[in-house]
Amino acid sequence: MRRRALLLAFFFFLPLLLISALPAKDKPKTAKSDKIGQDFSKFVEIAGAEKVGADQCAQCHADLSKGFHRSAHSMQEVACEQCHGAGSLHVAAGGYSAASKDKIISFRDRSAEQANGVCLSCHSKSEHVRNWFSGAHQAQDLKCSDCHTIHGEAHGEMRGGFQGETPGIPRAIDSRRQLNENCLRCHQKQSAEADLPYHHPIREAKMSCSDCHDPHGGSAGNNLKLSNTNELCFTCHAEYQGPFTFQHPPVNESCLKCHSAHGSPNQNMLSVSQPALCLQCHSAHHNGASLPLVDRCTNCHNSIHGTDIPSATGGSKFIDK
């Protein structure tokens, strides 16, 4: 009896000993949190410089200072030197020049890593940028200032002229229309698709790109907010979620099997018009000449996303009439 107890104890503890003896492996899943948790204060430090105060900055940068007072940063009591670094050396050098550009933090002269590091010195603690280092925008070396207007007004070329927007009016990203414009400036393919006859109401500003995508790096491919495409679609199109007694397999796999997400020349944003879309998987009904009927399949099969109603021949033909 004692021998049996010893054997049981031996076989119970042996796997634990083997696991503890295995060499530690890298943990790439924690790399993102380690990166976002690092100290970014080095990106706003200028060696040997001291702060001179926002009033000193306003003496030369009066126009920027005036606009900055209406910005979100100013409302949070963020001062110039919190982003641009202490300004004493910049003032002593007589302002900005090619020779003295290292005396102040100018975003246009900084790499994307350095410029974004300044923003992350505050915003790394924000929940909405937790996926930034795994996102496509970071991989493409985009700067925060490529999308965000930091001083409360647009930098350089004025943005506007988007579906009734008055050209040349500077504004922060404060509306769906402006947010969509910023996205479509770079995403030209999606911009063209949004002009097709059947599209999500992006152009009409009834929804925004960020309803589906996380510009700061989503948890899934294409910066999507949810890793499952169907779950993302069902947040708005809940009537197609089911569960149904009779499921249509492509619906369970991915909505994108049949639909084009940004726009399409076909009704219901189908990627291919009917009946050609259905004929990719199904054989068609034929007329007397053995030719397929040229009609929309959903004229009869009106519950194509799924149904609880069986057909007389068994299973379901997705006909609820």
Legacy VTK file of the C-alpha trace (Angstrom):
# vtk DataFile Version 3.0
C-alpha trace
ASCII
DATASET POLYDATA
POINTS 321 float
0.000 0.000 0.000
2.822 2.354 0.913
4.630 1.473 -2.302
1.532 2.326 -4.339
1.245 5.717 -2.640
4.902 6.452 -3.426
4.394 5.534 -7.085
1.340 7.764 -7.360
3.216 10.672 -5.793
6.160 10.086 -8.153
4.020 10.153 -11.296
2.088 13.196 -10.051
5.136 15.367 -9.313
7.305 14.240 -12.247
5.473 16.377 -14.888
5.700 19.407 -12.606
9.442 18.947 -12.240
9.906 18.559 -15.996
7.897 21.698 -16.757
9.854 23.781 -14.265
13.115 22.534 -15.772
12.207 23.650 -19.305
14.060 26.788 -20.522
12.032 29.975 -20.479
10.646 30.956 -23.869
10.103 34.383 -25.329
6.664 35.825 -24.744
5.853 37.969 -27.783
2.347 38.652 -26.530
3.726 40.793 -23.732
6.074 42.725 -26.016
3.324 45.179 -26.890
2.515 46.030 -23.289
6.225 46.316 -22.462
6.664 48.776 -25.327
3.653 50.890 -24.434
4.695 50.890 -20.801
8.170 52.292 -21.375
9.229 55.797 -20.353
8.877 58.210 -23.291
10.079 61.271 -21.366
13.433 61.117 -23.188
11.708 62.367 -26.337
10.864 65.730 -24.724
14.217 66.305 -23.061
16.726 68.873 -24.357
20.079 68.655 -22.594
21.051 71.847 -20.788
17.788 73.686 -21.528
15.475 75.289 -18.992
11.828 76.260 -19.258
11.017 79.857 -20.152
7.211 79.758 -20.007
4.401 80.023 -22.557
4.422 83.829 -22.501
7.932 83.806 -23.912
6.804 81.460 -26.698
3.860 83.734 -27.553
6.144 86.700 -28.213
7.348 85.049 -31.437
4.558 82.555 -32.127
1.570 84.836 -31.604
-0.658 83.229 -34.257
-0.055 79.696 -32.987
-0.510 80.822 -29.404
-3.853 82.447 -30.212
-5.178 79.292 -31.860
-3.718 77.042 -29.199
-5.896 78.614 -26.499
-8.927 77.052 -28.229
-7.379 73.589 -28.465
-8.065 70.470 -26.419
-4.492 70.528 -25.151
-4.867 74.027 -23.770
-8.083 73.016 -22.016
-6.086 70.266 -20.303
-3.513 72.890 -19.234
-0.802 71.472 -21.478
1.880 74.119 -22.080
4.167 74.562 -25.104
7.270 73.180 -23.417
5.593 69.953 -22.408
5.681 68.952 -26.078
8.446 71.084 -27.591
10.914 70.809 -24.724
12.441 73.496 -22.539
12.959 76.626 -24.650
15.916 78.533 -23.127
18.466 77.334 -25.694
16.000 77.994 -28.527
15.510 81.586 -27.338
19.237 82.107 -26.865
19.883 80.913 -30.421
17.539 83.574 -31.764
14.854 81.164 -32.875
14.677 78.222 -35.213
17.274 77.614 -37.923
18.992 74.682 -39.577
21.942 75.160 -37.256
19.864 75.363 -34.080
17.108 72.867 -34.809
18.384 70.595 -32.041
17.668 73.372 -29.510
13.899 72.825 -29.740
11.642 69.895 -30.597
10.170 70.626 -34.013
7.897 67.836 -35.183
8.614 68.380 -38.864
12.302 67.592 -38.321
11.729 64.538 -36.167
11.340 60.963 -37.305
7.994 59.293 -36.729
9.404 57.446 -33.726
10.711 60.645 -32.142
7.625 62.748 -32.919
5.211 60.084 -31.713
7.387 59.521 -28.656
6.594 63.084 -27.602
2.860 62.347 -27.807
3.265 59.024 -26.049
5.054 60.719 -23.151
1.495 61.569 -22.051
-0.793 59.358 -24.113
0.946 56.022 -23.514
-1.267 55.765 -20.438
-4.410 56.109 -22.572
-6.463 53.001 -23.219
-7.151 53.910 -26.862
-3.482 53.615 -27.914
-2.813 50.242 -26.286
-2.518 48.582 -29.731
-0.481 51.330 -31.410
2.744 49.348 -31.717
0.978 46.434 -33.398
-0.985 48.605 -35.840
-0.480 49.286 -39.538
-0.167 53.057 -39.085
2.791 52.711 -36.751
4.409 50.218 -39.154
4.042 52.787 -41.979
5.807 55.465 -39.877
2.800 57.765 -39.639
3.068 60.631 -37.211
0.254 61.566 -34.846
0.308 65.025 -36.421
-0.464 63.521 -39.856
-4.040 63.052 -38.630
-4.402 65.227 -35.525
-4.255 69.031 -35.491
-2.233 69.652 -32.370
-2.551 73.419 -31.977
-6.284 73.587 -32.656
-5.803 74.530 -36.308
-4.531 72.790 -39.424
-0.831 72.834 -40.215
0.482 73.745 -43.636
-2.068 73.056 -46.360
-5.631 73.653 -45.225
-7.949 70.682 -45.335
-11.539 70.893 -46.447
-13.855 70.542 -49.412
-15.379 67.242 -48.292
-19.043 66.950 -49.307
-20.132 70.490 -48.524
-17.313 71.340 -46.103
-16.201 74.935 -46.608
-12.650 74.779 -48.071
-9.853 76.251 -46.023
-11.547 76.162 -42.630
-9.105 74.722 -40.083
-10.573 72.421 -37.484
-9.600 69.593 -35.182
-10.963 66.096 -35.661
-14.293 66.783 -34.040
-16.860 65.329 -36.435
-17.501 62.205 -38.476
-17.054 64.194 -41.670
-13.628 65.486 -40.715
-12.535 62.105 -39.392
-13.563 60.393 -42.636
-11.762 63.013 -44.675
-8.545 62.379 -42.807
-8.778 58.651 -43.462
-9.739 58.929 -47.132
-6.864 61.305 -47.906
-4.566 58.276 -47.728
-6.928 55.357 -48.338
-7.727 56.192 -51.962
-9.186 52.784 -52.869
-11.715 53.008 -50.048
-12.406 56.613 -51.050
-13.350 55.469 -54.550
-15.490 52.628 -53.199
-17.366 55.099 -50.993
-18.466 56.877 -54.181
-20.030 53.748 -55.686
-23.860 53.585 -55.910
-24.224 51.256 -52.907
-22.010 52.074 -49.936
-21.928 52.541 -46.208
-22.925 56.146 -45.413
-19.361 57.398 -45.056
-19.772 60.239 -47.552
-22.963 61.314 -45.831
-21.157 61.360 -42.454
-23.814 59.101 -40.913
-21.032 56.784 -39.797
-17.270 57.068 -39.536
-14.345 54.857 -40.449
-13.618 54.466 -36.746
-16.966 52.717 -36.214
-15.271 49.611 -37.632
-11.562 50.448 -37.560
-9.282 51.518 -34.734
-6.837 54.058 -36.254
-4.436 53.507 -33.364
-4.093 49.785 -34.093
-6.950 47.358 -33.746
-6.886 43.922 -32.194
-7.294 42.298 -35.634
-6.106 42.669 -39.211
-6.819 45.911 -41.083
-7.045 47.669 -37.722
-10.524 46.230 -37.163
-11.987 46.709 -33.722
-13.003 43.054 -33.417
-11.030 40.021 -34.538
-14.157 38.320 -35.910
-15.479 40.150 -38.976
-19.000 38.804 -38.548
-19.207 39.964 -34.938
-18.220 43.428 -36.118
-20.943 43.460 -38.788
-23.539 42.120 -36.353
-23.052 45.085 -34.034
-25.225 46.982 -36.539
-26.852 44.205 -38.590
-28.081 42.140 -35.654
-31.089 40.790 -37.563
-28.782 38.480 -39.543
-26.962 37.068 -36.533
-29.284 34.190 -35.716
-28.986 31.579 -34.463
-31.140 29.989 -37.165
-32.299 26.398 -37.452
-31.064 26.357 -41.047
-27.800 28.203 -41.509
-26.323 29.434 -44.773
-22.647 28.358 -44.513
-21.077 31.440 -46.175
-22.859 33.652 -43.632
-21.235 31.727 -40.784
-17.794 31.939 -42.387
-17.584 35.631 -43.256
-19.894 38.396 -44.421
-17.142 39.339 -46.880
-17.760 36.107 -48.799
-20.644 37.923 -50.469
-20.421 41.595 -49.504
-17.941 44.363 -50.229
-17.479 46.334 -47.028
-16.761 49.830 -48.352
-18.945 50.050 -51.448
-20.126 48.240 -54.545
-21.918 48.871 -57.863
-24.304 46.050 -56.901
-27.377 46.170 -54.674
-26.862 45.322 -51.006
-23.136 45.942 -51.509
-22.676 42.493 -53.056
-19.194 41.846 -54.390
-20.682 40.250 -57.544
-24.174 40.822 -58.903
-26.880 38.194 -58.767
-27.238 35.498 -60.024
-23.504 35.294 -60.792
-22.640 35.505 -57.082
-24.818 32.512 -56.196
-23.689 30.529 -59.249
-20.159 30.465 -57.845
-21.397 27.804 -55.407
-24.830 26.666 -56.613
-26.170 25.206 -59.821
-29.032 27.292 -61.170
-32.626 26.636 -62.120
-32.865 26.181 -65.892
-35.436 26.983 -68.492
-36.446 24.679 -71.351
-33.305 25.556 -73.327
-31.052 24.437 -70.434
-30.048 28.042 -69.792
-29.953 29.386 -66.221
-32.740 31.731 -65.242
-31.425 35.276 -65.315
-33.043 36.660 -62.192
-32.108 37.633 -58.676
-32.000 34.483 -56.555
-33.222 36.409 -53.523
-36.490 37.218 -55.295
-37.510 33.734 -54.128
-34.841 32.756 -51.598
-35.566 35.815 -49.509
-34.124 34.534 -46.208
-30.678 33.870 -47.576
-28.896 34.688 -44.293
-30.719 31.874 -42.480
-34.190 30.738 -41.536
-36.180 28.633 -39.110
-38.690 27.522 -41.751
-38.085 24.087 -43.378
-38.828 23.263 -46.986
-41.321 20.593 -47.989
-38.537 18.426 -49.414
-36.481 18.597 -46.216
-33.815 20.995 -45.045
-34.475 24.536 -46.158
-34.364 26.439 -49.424
-34.322 29.725 -47.462
-37.792 30.605 -48.728
-40.083 32.171 -46.134
-42.978 33.071 -48.413
LINES 1 322
321 0 1 2 3 4 5 6 7 8 9 10 11 12 13 14 15 16 17 18 19 20 21 22 23 24 25 26 27 28 29 30 31 32 33 34 35 36 37 38 39 40 41 42 43 44 45 46 47 48 49 50 51 52 53 54 55 56 57 58 59 60 61 62 63 64 65 66 67 68 69 70 71 72 73 74 75 76 77 78 79 80 81 82 83 84 85 86 87 88 89 90 91 92 93 94 95 96 97 98 99 100 101 102 103 104 105 106 107 108 109 110 111 112 113 114 115 116 117 118 119 120 121 122 123 124 125 126 127 128 129 130 131 132 133 134 135 136 137 138 139 140 141 142 143 144 145 146 147 148 149 150 151 152 153 154 155 156 157 158 159 160 161 162 163 164 165 166 167 168 169 170 171 172 173 174 175 176 177 178 179 180 181 182 183 184 185 186 187 188 189 190 191 192 193 194 195 196 197 198 199 200 201 202 203 204 205 206 207 208 209 210 211 212 213 214 215 216 217 218 219 220 221 222 223 224 225 226 227 228 229 230 231 232 233 234 235 236 237 238 239 240 241 242 243 244 245 246 247 248 249 250 251 252 253 254 255 256 257 258 259 260 261 262 263 264 265 266 267 268 269 270 271 272 273 274 275 276 277 278 279 280 281 282 283 284 285 286 287 288 289 290 291 292 293 294 295 296 297 298 299 300 301 302 303 304 305 306 307 308 309 310 311 312 313 314 315 316 317 318 319 320
